């Protein structure tokens, strides 16, 4: 006699996969509904509309069929009406130097400072600007000229520190911005501001906005991937957290996916032992059916994200091993990137992966390199940091260029703020420290959408204040969006009663002088 539906001797061999969601469970979920949850979901109507197009089976995300029957990808309009205009860039790679590189030691040449060594910085230069708690109590603010010589390079004659010999080779391809500035003077709010447009956590970052607005160009890889360069214990490694690549109030589907440099690139991607692909596919189909019933009953849009993430993980089981298999790269690749590129987790290795991602249609790749927080021992640490990153930056740009990818890829290099010209702590001819400085810092871009071989903006003789063409980080982000075909003022998402956007409610402008 049959005792239970799932007994091994039952006549009806029903599996758990065949179960529908019970009415009692549905009623229990409904009873958990609260006013807060209802209002929170109501603000995500745009997300539902976007997801409806992203998950449609008839037209896979990131591709559409043109009149000639060929696949046309990436820049076609979606349900959000994006891009707003024909973009110059289809994808972006962001090289983020976390901790803040000192601009006057690298790219903002101030030759007259040599004669100012150990003199007090004039009060008229600093004015009443805020100082950090690390230097506010100093009795004096002695000027520390750079320890390294600069030289002119390229047809443009751009001044570059001897610390950056590889960057010097590509100055004619760079758009160097010396007048970038920000509102925050400490790391966490500053790094949040440049990445998310807001000093407070909970807002989507640039990559998440792009994933949401433009979608994917490759259904087998995430739209937004984050790579962290392994740390050097000798460096001051200011921490970074997943808040910097979070999707905030957007669906979690648009968060950055981190690839690890050791072990499996993505955790829990492999099938369990004894489970083959067919069994895995049947399991995912059953889980999807349960999730769709949950969505119908409860209406939480994150259920759709969960469905998408299961499916992406299934496809990544083949795409990620192929992406990270560098064995077929020619010798010319290793000659360009150098021996460090063969060691997983180095900056050069991550730059090579970023090129491979660009080839495969990853929309946005962000590489974090920590260690630039040089409050002391600048002379000891800056050569190490430059040696770790300089060749990788050059190799990435050169590799993209020779493959024709730089024509539709925007590469960005930036930190969260700059450094003070005066020394923090002791000063000697052989060493000095530099404190945080938000009033000016140097960034660069290259590739699709920006003018190559120019230097934009100027700072005063102390690299302390902007004196020409300021570029706030909000303007910086607005310009990046513009290169990708997005009007930052029109790209909004209704949340908490506001039309939220990457550039925040504060006015921002596209920097026309940077555009090609």
VEXDREN-2710 file (C-alpha; in Angstrom, 1 decimal):
% VEXDREN-2710
k/r/px/py/pz
1/UNK/0.0/0.0/0.0
2/UNK/1.4/3.4/-1.0
3/UNK/2.3/5.3/2.2
4/UNK/4.0/8.4/0.8
5/UNK/4.5/10.1/-2.5
6/UNK/8.2/9.8/-2.4
7/UNK/8.7/6.3/-1.0
8/UNK/10.9/4.2/-3.2
9/UNK/8.2/1.5/-3.5
10/UNK/5.4/3.9/-4.5
11/UNK/3.6/3.3/-7.8
12/UNK/3.7/7.0/-8.5
13/UNK/7.4/7.9/-8.8
14/UNK/6.8/11.7/-8.5
15/UNK/10.0/13.7/-7.8
16/UNK/10.3/16.8/-5.7
17/UNK/10.8/18.7/-8.9
18/UNK/7.2/17.9/-9.9
19/UNK/5.7/19.6/-6.8
20/UNK/3.8/22.9/-7.1
21/UNK/4.0/25.4/-4.4
22/UNK/1.5/24.6/-1.8
23/UNK/-1.4/27.0/-1.1
24/UNK/-0.4/27.2/2.6
25/UNK/3.1/28.4/1.7
26/UNK/1.7/31.0/-0.7
27/UNK/-0.6/32.3/2.0
28/UNK/2.3/32.4/4.5
29/UNK/4.4/34.5/2.0
30/UNK/1.5/36.8/1.4
31/UNK/1.0/37.3/5.1
32/UNK/4.6/38.5/5.3
33/UNK/3.8/41.4/3.0
34/UNK/4.4/44.7/4.7
35/UNK/3.7/48.3/3.7
36/UNK/7.4/48.9/3.4
37/UNK/8.0/46.0/1.1
38/UNK/5.0/47.0/-1.0
39/UNK/6.3/50.6/-1.4
40/UNK/9.8/49.4/-2.0
41/UNK/8.7/47.2/-4.9
42/UNK/6.6/49.9/-6.3
43/UNK/9.7/52.0/-7.0
44/UNK/11.1/49.3/-9.2
45/UNK/8.6/49.3/-12.1
46/UNK/11.3/50.5/-14.5
47/UNK/13.5/47.6/-13.4
48/UNK/10.6/45.2/-14.2
49/UNK/10.2/46.7/-17.6
50/UNK/13.9/46.4/-18.3
51/UNK/14.0/42.8/-17.1
52/UNK/11.1/41.9/-19.3
53/UNK/13.3/42.8/-22.3
54/UNK/16.5/41.4/-20.9
55/UNK/14.9/37.9/-20.3
56/UNK/12.9/37.7/-23.5
57/UNK/13.7/34.5/-25.4
58/UNK/12.7/35.8/-28.8
59/UNK/15.5/38.4/-28.9
60/UNK/18.4/37.4/-26.6
61/UNK/19.9/40.2/-24.5
62/UNK/22.6/42.2/-26.4
63/UNK/21.7/41.1/-29.9
64/UNK/19.0/41.8/-32.5
65/UNK/18.6/40.8/-36.1
66/UNK/19.1/43.5/-38.7
67/UNK/17.2/43.6/-42.0
68/UNK/20.0/41.6/-43.7
69/UNK/19.6/38.8/-41.2
70/UNK/22.9/39.4/-39.5
71/UNK/23.3/39.9/-35.8
72/UNK/23.7/43.5/-34.8
73/UNK/24.8/44.0/-31.2
74/UNK/25.3/46.2/-28.3
75/UNK/24.3/49.6/-29.4
76/UNK/20.7/48.9/-30.5
77/UNK/18.0/50.6/-28.5
78/UNK/16.4/48.8/-25.6
79/UNK/13.2/49.3/-23.6
80/UNK/14.9/52.3/-21.8
81/UNK/15.6/54.1/-25.1
82/UNK/19.3/53.7/-24.6
83/UNK/21.7/54.7/-26.0
84/UNK/20.3/58.2/-26.3
85/UNK/22.6/58.8/-29.3
86/UNK/25.1/56.9/-31.4
87/UNK/28.0/56.1/-29.0
88/UNK/31.7/56.3/-29.7
89/UNK/32.4/53.6/-27.1
90/UNK/30.7/50.3/-26.8
91/UNK/32.6/49.2/-23.7
92/UNK/34.8/50.7/-21.0
93/UNK/37.8/49.5/-18.9
94/UNK/38.4/51.4/-15.7
95/UNK/41.9/51.2/-14.0
96/UNK/41.3/52.4/-10.5
97/UNK/44.3/53.4/-8.5
98/UNK/42.8/53.1/-5.0
99/UNK/44.6/55.2/-2.3
100/UNK/45.3/58.3/-4.5
101/UNK/48.4/58.7/-6.6
102/UNK/50.4/61.9/-6.0
103/UNK/49.9/64.0/-9.1
104/UNK/53.0/66.2/-8.8
105/UNK/55.2/63.1/-8.7
106/UNK/53.8/61.5/-11.8
107/UNK/52.0/63.7/-14.4
108/UNK/51.6/67.3/-13.0
109/UNK/55.1/68.7/-13.6
110/UNK/56.0/71.7/-11.4
111/UNK/59.7/72.6/-12.1
112/UNK/59.7/75.7/-9.9
113/UNK/59.1/73.7/-6.8
114/UNK/62.7/72.6/-6.6
115/UNK/63.7/76.1/-5.5
116/UNK/60.9/76.0/-2.8
117/UNK/62.2/72.9/-1.0
118/UNK/61.4/73.0/2.7
119/UNK/59.8/76.4/2.6
120/UNK/56.4/76.9/4.2
121/UNK/53.6/76.8/1.7
122/UNK/52.0/80.3/1.5
123/UNK/48.9/80.7/3.5
124/UNK/47.3/82.4/0.5
125/UNK/47.5/79.1/-1.4
126/UNK/45.9/77.0/1.2
127/UNK/43.4/79.6/2.3
128/UNK/40.8/78.2/4.6
129/UNK/40.6/74.8/2.9
130/UNK/39.9/71.8/5.1
131/UNK/42.8/69.6/6.2
132/UNK/42.7/66.0/7.4
133/UNK/43.3/65.2/11.0
134/UNK/46.7/63.7/10.0
135/UNK/48.2/67.1/9.1
136/UNK/45.9/69.7/10.7
137/UNK/48.1/69.8/13.8
138/UNK/51.4/70.2/12.1
139/UNK/53.3/73.3/13.1
140/UNK/54.3/74.0/9.5
141/UNK/53.6/72.8/6.0
142/UNK/57.0/72.4/4.3
143/UNK/57.0/72.1/0.5
144/UNK/58.3/68.7/-0.9
145/UNK/59.3/68.9/-4.6
146/UNK/59.2/65.7/-6.4
147/UNK/62.2/63.4/-6.0
148/UNK/62.2/62.3/-9.6
149/UNK/63.0/64.1/-12.9
150/UNK/60.5/64.6/-15.6
151/UNK/61.0/64.5/-19.4
152/UNK/59.0/65.5/-22.5
153/UNK/57.6/62.7/-24.6
154/UNK/55.8/62.1/-27.8
155/UNK/54.9/64.6/-30.5
156/UNK/52.9/66.5/-27.9
157/UNK/56.0/67.0/-25.7
158/UNK/54.0/66.0/-22.7
159/UNK/55.9/66.1/-19.4
160/UNK/55.9/62.7/-17.6
161/UNK/57.9/61.5/-14.6
162/UNK/60.7/59.1/-15.1
163/UNK/58.8/56.7/-12.9
164/UNK/56.4/56.1/-15.8
165/UNK/58.6/55.1/-18.8
166/UNK/55.8/53.0/-20.4
167/UNK/53.1/55.6/-19.9
168/UNK/55.5/58.1/-21.5
169/UNK/55.5/56.0/-24.7
170/UNK/51.7/56.4/-25.2
171/UNK/51.2/60.1/-24.2
172/UNK/50.0/60.9/-27.8
173/UNK/47.1/58.5/-27.2
174/UNK/46.1/59.9/-23.8
175/UNK/43.7/62.6/-22.7
176/UNK/45.3/63.8/-19.5
177/UNK/43.1/65.7/-17.1
178/UNK/45.1/67.7/-14.5
179/UNK/42.1/69.6/-13.0
180/UNK/40.0/66.7/-11.7
181/UNK/38.6/67.6/-8.2
182/UNK/36.2/66.2/-5.7
183/UNK/34.3/67.1/-2.5
184/UNK/35.6/64.5/-0.1
185/UNK/38.9/64.5/1.8
186/UNK/38.9/61.0/3.2
187/UNK/39.2/57.7/1.3
188/UNK/35.8/56.1/1.9
189/UNK/33.5/59.0/1.0
190/UNK/35.8/60.0/-1.9
191/UNK/36.0/56.6/-3.4
192/UNK/32.2/56.2/-3.1
193/UNK/31.7/59.6/-4.7
194/UNK/33.8/58.9/-7.8
195/UNK/32.4/55.4/-8.2
196/UNK/28.7/55.9/-7.4
197/UNK/28.2/59.7/-7.5
198/UNK/27.4/59.8/-3.8
199/UNK/29.4/59.7/-0.6
200/UNK/26.9/57.5/1.1
201/UNK/26.6/53.7/0.5
202/UNK/23.6/52.2/-1.2
203/UNK/23.8/53.8/-4.7
204/UNK/24.7/52.0/-7.9
205/UNK/28.2/52.4/-9.2
206/UNK/29.1/53.4/-12.8
207/UNK/29.4/49.7/-13.9
208/UNK/26.0/48.8/-12.5
209/UNK/24.4/51.8/-14.2
210/UNK/25.9/50.8/-17.6
211/UNK/24.8/47.1/-17.1
212/UNK/21.3/48.3/-16.3
213/UNK/21.1/50.8/-19.1
214/UNK/23.0/49.2/-22.0
215/UNK/22.8/45.5/-21.2
216/UNK/25.1/42.8/-22.2
217/UNK/27.1/42.1/-25.5
218/UNK/27.7/38.5/-24.5
219/UNK/25.1/36.3/-22.8
220/UNK/27.8/33.9/-21.6
221/UNK/29.7/36.4/-19.5
222/UNK/28.7/39.0/-16.9
223/UNK/28.0/42.5/-18.2
224/UNK/30.2/44.0/-15.4
225/UNK/33.3/42.3/-14.1
226/UNK/35.6/43.4/-11.2
227/UNK/39.3/42.4/-10.9
228/UNK/41.3/43.1/-7.7
229/UNK/45.0/43.2/-8.0
230/UNK/46.7/41.2/-5.3
231/UNK/48.2/43.3/-2.5
232/UNK/51.8/44.0/-1.7
233/UNK/52.3/43.8/2.1
234/UNK/54.8/46.6/1.9
235/UNK/52.2/49.0/0.7
236/UNK/49.6/50.9/2.6
237/UNK/46.6/49.0/1.3
238/UNK/43.6/51.2/2.0
239/UNK/40.6/48.7/2.0
240/UNK/38.0/48.5/-0.8
241/UNK/34.7/46.7/-0.4
242/UNK/31.9/45.4/-2.6
243/UNK/30.0/48.6/-2.0
244/UNK/32.1/50.0/-4.8
245/UNK/30.7/47.6/-7.4
246/UNK/27.2/47.3/-5.9
247/UNK/24.0/47.8/-7.9
248/UNK/22.5/49.7/-5.0
249/UNK/18.8/50.1/-5.4
250/UNK/18.9/48.5/-8.9
251/UNK/18.4/44.8/-9.3
252/UNK/21.3/42.8/-7.9
253/UNK/21.7/41.3/-11.4
254/UNK/23.6/44.5/-12.3
255/UNK/26.2/44.2/-9.6
256/UNK/29.8/43.6/-10.5
257/UNK/30.9/40.0/-10.6
258/UNK/34.4/39.5/-9.0
259/UNK/36.9/37.1/-10.5
260/UNK/39.4/35.6/-8.1
261/UNK/43.0/35.3/-8.9
262/UNK/43.5/32.1/-6.8
263/UNK/41.6/28.9/-7.0
264/UNK/38.3/28.9/-8.9
265/UNK/37.8/32.3/-10.7
266/UNK/34.2/32.2/-9.5
267/UNK/33.1/30.3/-6.4
268/UNK/30.5/27.5/-6.6
269/UNK/30.5/27.5/-10.4
270/UNK/31.5/23.9/-10.9
271/UNK/28.9/21.1/-10.8
272/UNK/29.0/18.9/-7.7
273/UNK/30.7/15.6/-8.0
274/UNK/28.5/13.0/-9.8
275/UNK/26.2/15.7/-11.4
276/UNK/26.5/15.9/-15.1
277/UNK/25.3/18.7/-17.4
278/UNK/22.0/17.1/-18.2
279/UNK/21.1/16.7/-14.6
280/UNK/22.2/20.2/-13.8
281/UNK/20.0/21.5/-16.7
282/UNK/17.0/19.7/-15.4
283/UNK/17.6/21.0/-11.9
284/UNK/17.9/24.6/-13.1
285/UNK/14.7/24.2/-15.1
286/UNK/12.9/23.0/-12.0
287/UNK/14.3/25.8/-9.8
288/UNK/13.3/28.3/-12.5
289/UNK/9.7/27.0/-12.5
290/UNK/9.6/27.4/-8.7
291/UNK/11.0/30.9/-8.9
292/UNK/8.5/31.9/-11.5
293/UNK/5.7/30.7/-9.4
294/UNK/7.2/32.7/-6.5
295/UNK/7.4/35.8/-8.7
296/UNK/3.7/35.4/-9.7
297/UNK/2.6/35.0/-6.1
298/UNK/4.9/37.5/-4.3
299/UNK/6.0/39.9/-7.1
300/UNK/9.6/40.4/-5.8
301/UNK/11.7/41.5/-8.8
302/UNK/14.8/40.0/-7.2
303/UNK/13.2/36.6/-8.1
304/UNK/13.9/37.5/-11.7
305/UNK/17.5/38.3/-10.8
306/UNK/17.8/35.0/-9.1
307/UNK/16.6/33.2/-12.2
308/UNK/19.1/35.2/-14.4
309/UNK/22.0/34.4/-12.0
310/UNK/21.3/30.7/-12.1
311/UNK/21.2/30.8/-15.9
312/UNK/24.4/32.9/-16.1
313/UNK/26.2/30.6/-13.8
314/UNK/25.3/27.6/-16.0
315/UNK/26.7/29.4/-19.1
316/UNK/29.8/30.6/-17.2
317/UNK/30.8/27.0/-16.5
318/UNK/32.2/26.9/-20.0
319/UNK/32.9/30.6/-20.7
320/UNK/35.0/31.4/-17.6
321/UNK/37.5/28.6/-18.1
322/UNK/37.9/29.7/-21.7
323/UNK/38.3/33.3/-20.7
324/UNK/41.0/32.6/-18.1
325/UNK/42.9/30.1/-20.1
326/UNK/45.9/32.1/-21.4
327/UNK/47.8/29.1/-22.8
328/UNK/47.1/30.1/-26.4
329/UNK/48.3/33.6/-26.1
330/UNK/51.2/34.2/-28.5
331/UNK/54.7/35.1/-27.4
332/UNK/54.1/38.7/-28.6
333/UNK/51.5/39.0/-25.8
334/UNK/54.0/38.1/-23.1
335/UNK/56.7/40.3/-24.7
336/UNK/54.2/43.2/-24.5
337/UNK/52.8/42.6/-21.0
338/UNK/56.0/41.3/-19.4
339/UNK/56.6/38.4/-17.1
340/UNK/54.3/39.6/-14.3
341/UNK/51.3/38.9/-16.6
342/UNK/51.9/35.1/-16.2
343/UNK/51.2/35.4/-12.4
344/UNK/47.5/35.4/-11.6
345/UNK/46.4/38.5/-9.6
346/UNK/49.1/40.9/-10.7
347/UNK/48.1/44.1/-12.3
348/UNK/49.6/43.1/-15.7
349/UNK/47.6/39.7/-15.5
350/UNK/44.4/41.6/-14.8
351/UNK/45.1/44.0/-17.7
352/UNK/45.5/41.0/-20.1
353/UNK/42.2/39.6/-18.8
354/UNK/40.6/42.9/-19.4
355/UNK/41.7/42.8/-23.1
356/UNK/40.3/39.3/-23.4
357/UNK/37.0/40.5/-21.8
358/UNK/36.9/43.4/-24.3
359/UNK/37.3/40.9/-27.1
360/UNK/34.4/38.8/-25.8
361/UNK/32.0/41.7/-25.3
362/UNK/32.1/42.4/-21.6
363/UNK/30.5/45.9/-21.2
364/UNK/32.4/47.2/-18.2
365/UNK/35.6/45.9/-16.6
366/UNK/37.1/47.6/-13.5
367/UNK/40.5/46.8/-12.1
368/UNK/41.4/47.9/-8.6
369/UNK/45.0/48.5/-7.6
370/UNK/45.4/49.3/-4.0
371/UNK/48.5/50.7/-2.2
372/UNK/48.6/54.3/-3.3
373/UNK/48.0/55.8/0.1
374/UNK/51.5/57.3/0.5
375/UNK/51.3/59.2/3.8
376/UNK/55.0/58.5/4.3
377/UNK/58.0/56.9/2.5
378/UNK/57.0/58.2/-0.9
379/UNK/60.5/57.8/-2.2
380/UNK/60.5/54.2/-1.1
381/UNK/57.0/53.1/-2.2
382/UNK/56.2/55.1/-5.4
383/UNK/58.8/53.3/-7.6
384/UNK/57.3/50.0/-6.5
385/UNK/53.7/51.1/-7.3
386/UNK/54.7/52.5/-10.7
387/UNK/56.7/49.4/-11.6
388/UNK/53.6/47.2/-10.7
389/UNK/51.2/49.3/-12.9
390/UNK/53.0/51.3/-15.6
391/UNK/53.8/48.5/-18.0
392/UNK/50.3/46.9/-17.6
393/UNK/48.6/50.2/-18.5
394/UNK/50.7/50.6/-21.6
395/UNK/50.3/47.0/-22.7
396/UNK/46.5/47.1/-22.3
397/UNK/46.2/50.3/-24.4
398/UNK/48.7/49.1/-27.0
399/UNK/47.1/45.7/-27.2
400/UNK/43.6/47.2/-27.7
401/UNK/44.9/49.6/-30.3
402/UNK/46.7/47.0/-32.4
403/UNK/43.6/44.7/-32.4
404/UNK/41.3/47.6/-33.4
405/UNK/39.5/47.5/-30.1
406/UNK/40.5/50.9/-28.9
407/UNK/38.3/52.4/-31.6
408/UNK/35.2/51.4/-29.6
409/UNK/36.7/51.0/-26.1
410/UNK/37.1/53.7/-23.5
411/UNK/40.0/53.2/-21.0
412/UNK/40.0/55.3/-17.8
413/UNK/42.8/55.7/-15.2
414/UNK/41.9/57.5/-11.9
415/UNK/42.2/57.5/-8.1
416/UNK/39.7/59.0/-5.6
417/UNK/41.7/62.3/-5.0
418/UNK/45.2/63.7/-5.1
419/UNK/48.0/64.5/-2.7
420/UNK/49.4/67.5/-1.0
421/UNK/52.5/69.3/-2.2
422/UNK/53.6/69.9/1.4
423/UNK/55.1/67.0/3.4
424/UNK/53.2/65.0/6.0
425/UNK/55.5/64.4/8.8
426/UNK/59.3/64.7/8.4
427/UNK/60.9/66.0/5.2
428/UNK/64.4/65.2/3.9
429/UNK/66.1/65.2/0.5
430/UNK/65.6/61.5/0.4
431/UNK/62.0/61.1/1.6
432/UNK/58.7/62.7/2.4
433/UNK/55.0/61.9/2.9
434/UNK/51.9/63.3/1.2
435/UNK/48.5/63.8/2.7
436/UNK/45.0/63.6/1.1
437/UNK/44.1/66.4/-1.3
438/UNK/40.7/66.8/-3.0
439/UNK/41.3/70.2/-4.7
440/UNK/43.1/68.8/-7.7
441/UNK/44.4/65.5/-9.0
442/UNK/45.3/64.0/-12.4
443/UNK/43.4/61.3/-14.3
444/UNK/43.5/60.2/-17.9
445/UNK/41.4/58.5/-20.5
446/UNK/42.1/57.1/-24.0
447/UNK/40.2/55.4/-26.7
448/UNK/36.7/55.9/-28.1
449/UNK/35.1/59.2/-27.6
450/UNK/38.0/61.3/-26.2
451/UNK/40.6/63.5/-27.9
452/UNK/44.0/61.9/-27.9
453/UNK/47.2/63.7/-27.2
454/UNK/45.8/66.6/-25.1
455/UNK/46.3/67.9/-21.6
456/UNK/43.2/69.4/-20.2
457/UNK/43.1/71.8/-17.2
458/UNK/45.8/73.5/-15.2
459/UNK/46.7/73.8/-11.5
460/UNK/48.7/76.5/-9.8
461/UNK/52.5/76.3/-9.2
462/UNK/52.0/74.2/-6.1
463/UNK/49.6/71.7/-7.7
464/UNK/47.2/72.7/-5.0
465/UNK/44.3/74.6/-6.7
466/UNK/42.7/74.4/-10.1
467/UNK/43.3/77.6/-12.1
468/UNK/41.8/76.6/-15.4
469/UNK/39.1/74.2/-16.7
470/UNK/38.1/72.4/-13.5
471/UNK/36.6/68.9/-13.9
472/UNK/34.6/67.7/-10.9
473/UNK/34.2/64.0/-10.5
474/UNK/30.5/64.4/-11.4
475/UNK/31.6/66.0/-14.7
476/UNK/34.1/63.2/-15.1
477/UNK/31.3/60.6/-14.9
478/UNK/28.9/62.6/-17.1
479/UNK/31.6/62.6/-19.8
480/UNK/32.2/58.8/-19.5
481/UNK/28.4/58.3/-19.9
482/UNK/28.4/60.6/-22.9
483/UNK/31.2/58.5/-24.6
484/UNK/28.9/55.5/-24.2
485/UNK/25.9/57.3/-25.8
486/UNK/24.1/58.3/-22.6
487/UNK/22.8/61.7/-21.6
488/UNK/23.4/61.7/-17.9
489/UNK/20.5/64.0/-17.1
490/UNK/18.0/61.7/-18.8
491/UNK/19.4/58.4/-17.4
492/UNK/17.4/58.2/-14.2
493/UNK/15.7/55.7/-11.9
494/UNK/12.9/56.6/-9.6
495/UNK/13.8/55.6/-6.0
496/UNK/12.8/57.1/-2.6
497/UNK/10.8/59.8/-4.4
498/UNK/13.7/61.0/-6.4
499/UNK/14.9/60.6/-10.0
500/UNK/18.2/59.1/-9.0
501/UNK/21.2/59.3/-11.4
502/UNK/24.9/58.6/-11.4
503/UNK/25.8/62.3/-11.3
504/UNK/23.6/62.9/-8.3
505/UNK/21.0/65.7/-8.1
506/UNK/23.8/68.3/-8.1
507/UNK/24.3/69.8/-11.6
508/UNK/27.0/68.2/-13.8
509/UNK/28.3/68.9/-17.3
510/UNK/29.9/66.9/-20.0
511/UNK/33.4/68.2/-20.6
512/UNK/33.2/69.1/-24.3
513/UNK/37.0/69.9/-24.4
514/UNK/37.7/66.2/-23.8
515/UNK/35.6/64.8/-26.6
516/UNK/36.8/63.7/-30.0
END
